[in-house]
Amino acid sequence: MLGIIGAMDIEVEGLKKAATDVSEQVISGITFTSCKIHGKEAVIAKCGIGKVNAALCTEAMIITYNPDLIINTGVAGSLTAALAIGDIVIATDLCQHDFDTSPVGDPLGLIPEVNKIKIPADISAAERLEDVISSLGINYQKGTIASGDIFVASKEKKDFIVSEFGAAACEMEGASIGQVCTLNNTPFAVLRALSDSADEGSCDDYPAFCKMAAERSIQVITEFIKMYY
């Protein structure tokens, strides 16, 4: 079974429209949709925005459905001039840019429970997603995705995340999903289409391009299921 998590309706509704044999279950206020997509078993959930909601959803999904792979799909802010709005970042690893116990001597961003700053995503899943994106002719980059409970909309914060973590994109859920998956020995991948440039223009760009970027991510996940799952 493939688990798919998005933070917002717009990030999962296209997948639900393609689903058959649908049944739903509500756990901790989150609706989990068991279904088939192109004949393949899947469970889809909208976790809600932010790391706590994402972690709650991921743990419930793993305990209840035991998926073979969890993919976090959706939109993100761009942290690199090499990519444009609508392009895609596939996570090689993820970090929490707002996790900071450095005053007591830890490196910035260190997650004690996994003893890592950057949590690696599943290599095989990332490679398969890369194959799919290449076949669709979409521009992309593999790299670090940084998560935090902040909608990044300033050059100062953007530059901080790039300088400290070398990230290619920022969002609000992926690293917490990765942390939960790692602690449960569940393979995971994170795929994000860029909706804005994570600077002062983001408050205009995000509402203008969020739907397009979310649909781009859904296109990739749908093709991934057809080709590899």
TORVOVEX-622481 format. One record per residue (C-alpha): x, y, z. Coordinates in steps of 0.05 Angstrom, whole numbers, padded with zeros to 5 digits, always signed. Layout:
BEGIN
XYZ/...
! end
This chain:
BEGIN
+00000+00000+00000/+00022+00070-00017/+00009+00126+00034/+00001+00196+00007/-00001+00258+00052/-00015+00330+00033/-00027+00389+00079/-00085+00420+00042/-00145+00397+00002/-00115+00426-00062/-00055+00380-00053/-00095+00315-00051/-00163+00327-00083/-00138+00310-00153/-00115+00242-00128/-00181+00229-00093/-00218+00244-00159/-00177+00189-00192/-00193+00139-00137/-00239+00079-00138/-00263+00030-00085/-00263+00087-00035/-00275+00081+00040/-00261+00132+00094/-00241+00130+00166/-00231+00190+00213/-00174+00185+00263/-00156+00244+00309/-00198+00290+00264/-00161+00269+00201/-00199+00234+00145/-00161+00175+00115/-00186+00153+00047/-00170+00080+00030/-00176+00069-00045/-00147+00044-00109/-00112+00090-00159/-00101+00058-00226/-00115-00008-00192/-00062+00001-00138/-00077+00002-00064/-00069+00071-00031/-00089+00112+00029/-00094+00187+00022/-00097+00239+00078/-00100+00315+00084/-00060+00325+00147/-00069+00400+00157/-00015+00454+00156/+00046+00450+00201/+00093+00399+00232/+00049+00376+00289/-00010+00361+00243/+00037+00325+00195/+00068+00283+00249/+00001+00264+00279/-00025+00243+00211/+00037+00203+00194/+00037+00164+00259/-00037+00148+00252/-00027+00126+00180/+00031+00080+00197/-00003+00048+00257/-00070+00038+00221/-00050+00022+00149/+00023+00001+00151/+00040+00030+00083/+00101+00005+00045/+00120+00077+00026/+00094+00145+00046/+00099+00203-00002/+00088+00275+00021/+00064+00316-00038/+00048+00389-00046/+00076+00458-00057/+00136+00496-00030/+00175+00560-00032/+00237+00563-00076/+00305+00575-00044/+00345+00571-00109/+00350+00615-00170/+00360+00552-00212/+00286+00534-00208/+00223+00572-00228/+00152+00570-00203/+00122+00503-00225/+00188+00467-00223/+00197+00409-00174/+00244+00392-00117/+00253+00319-00097/+00280+00312-00027/+00346+00276-00017/+00339+00295+00056/+00299+00342+00101/+00313+00387+00160/+00274+00429+00209/+00299+00500+00201/+00263+00525+00263/+00289+00470+00310/+00341+00503+00354/+00373+00476+00418/+00439+00510+00402/+00438+00550+00467/+00453+00485+00504/+00509+00465+00457/+00474+00426+00401/+00485+00441+00327/+00430+00483+00297/+00373+00439+00272/+00396+00375+00307/+00337+00328+00321/+00357+00290+00384/+00310+00231+00373/+00344+00213+00308/+00411+00247+00323/+00411+00280+00255/+00403+00350+00226/+00382+00324+00158/+00338+00262+00154/+00351+00222+00091/+00292+00204+00045/+00286+00136+00012/+00337+00133-00044/+00298+00084-00087/+00234+00124-00084/+00270+00188-00100/+00303+00156-00160/+00236+00131-00186/+00205+00199-00177/+00263+00228-00215/+00250+00180-00273/+00177+00200-00275/+00191+00274-00274/+00243+00267-00329/+00193+00228-00372/+00143+00284-00363/+00193+00337-00385/+00187+00377-00320/+00246+00417-00295/+00269+00392-00226/+00325+00388-00176/+00342+00339-00121/+00364+00368-00055/+00349+00386+00017/+00279+00409+00034/+00273+00451+00098/+00209+00449+00140/+00186+00497+00194/+00123+00525+00225/+00133+00590+00186/+00108+00613+00118/+00173+00640+00092/+00162+00707+00059/+00225+00748+00071/+00294+00750+00039/+00325+00750+00109/+00293+00684+00129/+00304+00654+00061/+00378+00672+00063/+00384+00643+00133/+00355+00575+00112/+00400+00572+00051/+00463+00591+00089/+00451+00545+00148/+00421+00484+00113/+00436+00490+00039/+00362+00476+00024/+00330+00481-00045/+00258+00490-00020/+00220+00506+00043/+00152+00483+00068/+00117+00465+00133/+00109+00389+00138/+00159+00345+00103/+00214+00339+00155/+00165+00319+00210/+00136+00266+00164/+00207+00242+00152/+00222+00240+00226/+00161+00198+00242/+00174+00151+00184/+00247+00143+00204/+00229+00125+00276/+00179+00074+00249/+00225+00045+00196/+00176+00066+00141/+00206+00088+00074/+00186+00158+00054/+00194+00209-00002/+00178+00283-00007/+00160+00317-00072/+00145+00391-00077/+00126+00436-00135/+00146+00509-00126/+00090+00559-00116/+00130+00620-00096/+00200+00648-00084/+00198+00649-00008/+00212+00724-00005/+00173+00789-00002/+00136+00770-00066/+00109+00705-00038/+00044+00734-00010/+00025+00752-00082/+00056+00691-00117/+00029+00638-00071/-00046+00650-00082/-00033+00660-00157/+00007+00596-00168/-00010+00548-00112/-00064+00512-00151/-00019+00503-00212/+00038+00477-00169/-00006+00429-00131/-00033+00401-00196/+00038+00391-00221/+00054+00350-00159/-00009+00308-00168/+00010+00296-00241/+00076+00267-00219/+00047+00223-00164/-00006+00196-00211/+00046+00177-00263/+00090+00147-00208/+00033+00101-00189/+00023+00080-00261/+00096+00067-00274/+00124+00039-00211/+00073+00019-00159/
! end
